[in-house]
Amino acid sequence: MNTAALQRSASLWPLALLAVLALGTALLPPLQQAESSAEEAGARPQTKVTVLSCEPLAEVPGKVMTSVLVDFPPGAYTPAHRHPGALTAYVLRGQVRSRMEGEPPHTYGVGQTWFEPRGALHLFAENASRDEPAQLLATFVTDEGCGPLTIPEDHPHSP
């Protein structure tokens, strides 16, 4: 390489370094936000699930219907998870913010419902209020056995 080419390369080096630093800085806030969301989730109150009933469906052999109350203390958060059966949720009190994979977050108020297909990825559910409790009734149709209704997701997702 000749001297003129070396001088041009040397003069471009600071610009290239500046571009790399700018790109890194632009990417840093989303990474910090994801980390803070994960840290915040660990520090927030968890939901409390109370099983109300689990009954075999005589008309559908091998299936059971389970009803649960899910209590969300103020600021409560449930991280990414799946369910072993289909469910319908009905908000009884407060507001619940929820996000399913591929959908934007949605806030549900008293009397509103949503449906989750079996195995769908529920990215998070949280009490939309930091001051008031929330509660929902969830009804599941699953395989026999009345076993665990929530399957934690191995790879957490940020809200």
Secondary structure as GFF3:
##gff-version 3
##sequence-region A 1 159
A	DSSP	alpha_helix	3	43	.	.	.	ID=ss1
A	DSSP	beta_strand	48	56	.	.	.	ID=ss2
A	DSSP	beta_strand	63	72	.	.	.	ID=ss3
A	DSSP	beta_strand	77	78	.	.	.	ID=ss4
A	DSSP	beta_strand	81	82	.	.	.	ID=ss5
A	DSSP	beta_strand	86	93	.	.	.	ID=ss6
A	DSSP	beta_strand	96	100	.	.	.	ID=ss7
A	DSSP	beta_strand	106	108	.	.	.	ID=ss8
A	DSSP	beta_strand	113	116	.	.	.	ID=ss9
A	DSSP	beta_strand	122	127	.	.	.	ID=ss10
A	DSSP	beta_strand	134	143	.	.	.	ID=ss11
A	DSSP	beta_strand	151	152	.	.	.	ID=ss12
###
